[in-house]
Amino acid sequence: MGLQTWAKRWLKTRADGIGAASAFEGDARHAILTYMSTPGMRINTVGKTFRTSLLANLEAAAMAGWADGGGQTAGFPDLELANIQTVQLGSMPDFMVAIREARDELRKGNEVMNTLMARLGLWVRSVRATYTRFLSLARGKSKAAMATWEIGPTDHCVTCQRLNGQRHRLEWFTSRNYIPQQPGAAMVCGGWRCLCRLVDDGGAVVTL
């Protein structure tokens, strides 16, 4: 099966990869809400659904981004995808604990769902970011190009504050895993709540 056909089989995506992100969000939200309303349901059931959908949609987003960027099947960066999936799975146990604790709090009459859904939103954003990551890889963004780090409108970790205004070759940022808004990146914030960006010398936002 060709790359284009394979990717389209997984999702019909817009330029921002919203298809895979929405599919994952729907699966995860349904699993969480079912768990909240079903006495005796085990958290492991949520975890299985969450894990299966996360891995599938990260792969779908990566494949679609690679295809949309003109990448060839033989050159697909499997290791890059595997690394992203490993990082995401490493954060799953903590989230499952949060879901279990949220059900306990909900039974006490405490409002917890807004906080829980906000955390789910971070996972959804990671799927979308995977699409743009592979789109850029397929387009062969020149690592010799220059870019400047700019902070966004949020509370910043010490790494992002230090990087603000620094101008380097893209290779300098990627080799250190300083990738704005990429969950699992090397900044203290881990990229989870990051609203920073890299801007090229022409003022355009650079996606990695």
N, C-alpha and C positions, 0 to 999 in steps of 0.2 A: 504494500500500500504506500503510495507517495505521501510526502510530507504534507502537502496542501490538503489532500483528501483526509489524512489522519486528523489534522488539526480541526478541519471543519466538522468532522464527525464528533469531536468533543464539544465544540461550542461555536456559536456564531457570535463573534466578538466585535465591539466597536473599538475605536483606536485606543481607548484607555483600558481595554481588557475587562470591561464591566461584566461581560458574560460569565466568565469563570468566577469572578468575585461574587456575583449575585447568586450563582448556583451554590457555591459553598455557604454563603450566608443563609440561604433558604434551608439547606440541609441542617446546618448547625443550630439555627434558631428553632426549627421544628423539634430537633432532638432535645434541646434544652427545655422548651416549653412543655413537651410531653413528660419529661422527667419531673418537672416542677408540679405537674398536676396528677401524677400517677404514683400513689402510695406503693411502696415496696419495690419500685423500679430501681435497679442497680446503676450506679454511676458508670460501671464498666460498659453498659449498653450505650450510653452517651459517648463514651470515649471511642468505642469501635466505629460508630457512625461519623464522629468528628474526624478521626484519623483517616478513615477511608476517603471521605469527601475532600479533606485538606490535601492529601497526597494527589488525588486524581485531578483536582482543580489547579493545584500548583503546576502539575505537568501539562494540563490543558492550556493554561495561560502561557507557559514557557513555549510550548509547541506553536501556539497561535502567534505569539510575538515573533518567534523565529521565522515562521512562514510569511507573516506580513512584512518582515524586514528583508525578504528575499533569500533567506538562508537555505542551504542545500541539506538534504537529509543526512548525507554522509558526514557533514561537518557539525552536526548538532552537539553542543557541549554538555554531554551527559553528566560529567563530573560537577559542573556548575549547578545543575538542577539538583543533583544528589546532595550537595552541600547545603543548598537552601532548604531542602526538605528535612535534612538532619537537624538544622538549627531550629526550624519550626517545631518539630516533634519534641525537641529538648525542652520546650516551654509548655508542652501540653499538661504534664502532671500538675503543675501549679494551678492551671486554669480549671482542671477537673476538681481540684480541692475547693476552689472558689465557687464552683457550681454547686457542689455538695453543701458547702456552708451556707450558700445563698438560699437553698431550699429550707434549711433549718431556720434561718432568719425569717423567711417568708411565712412559715408556720406560726411564728411568734407575732405576726402582723407587721413586721418591719418592711419598709420599702427598699428593695435591693435590685429590682430588675433593671432600672435605668443604668446603674453602675455596671451590672453584668453585661448588658447589651453594648455599653460603651467599650468594654474590654473586648467583646466579640468584634467590634468595629476595627480594632487594631489588627486582628487576624485577617479580616476581609481586605484591609489595605495592603497587607503583605502579599496577597494573591494578585492584586492589581499591580503592585510594584514588580512582581515577577514578570508580568507581561512586558512592561516597559524595559526591564533589564534585558530580556532576550531580544526584544525589538532592536535595541541599541547594539547588542552584540552582533546580530545578523547584518546590520547596516555597516558594520566595520568602523565604528567611530574611532577616529585616529587618536591613539593614546599620546601622540606628541602635541596635540592641541592644548592650548592654555585655558585655564578656567579659574574663577575666583569664588571662594566660599562666601555665601551670604546667609545670615541667620534669618529665621522667619518669626512671625508673631506668636511666640509661646515661651514658656520657661525653658532655659537652655542648660544643658550639662556643661561641665568645665571644658570638655573636649571641643564642643561646638563653639563655645565662647572663644577658645584659643584659636580655632581655625578661621573665625570670622575675619574676612578681609584678606586672607592669605591667597596668593595667586601662584599656582604651580601647573605643571603638565598633568593631564588627566592620569597618566601612569603613576604619578606620585600619589594621588588620592587612592586609586584602585589597588595599588600594591600594599597600601596600609589598611585596606578595607574601610576607608573613610568614604562611605557612600550615603548621602543624605536620604532620609526617609526609608532606608532599607533595613527591615528587621534583621538583627543578627550582625549588624555592622559593628566596627571596633570602637565607636565612640562610647563614652560612659553611659549615655542614654540608650545605647543599643539600637538606635534608629526607630524605636517604637513610637515615641511621641515627637519625633523630629519633624520640624517644618522648615529645615534649612534647604538650601539648593546650591547648585554650582551654576555659574553663569559664565559664558564664553566672552571673549573680548568684544563681541558685537552686541552683547546684552541679552542673548538668547539663553534660555534655561537648558542645561545639558543633562540628559538622562544617561545613566550608566547601567 
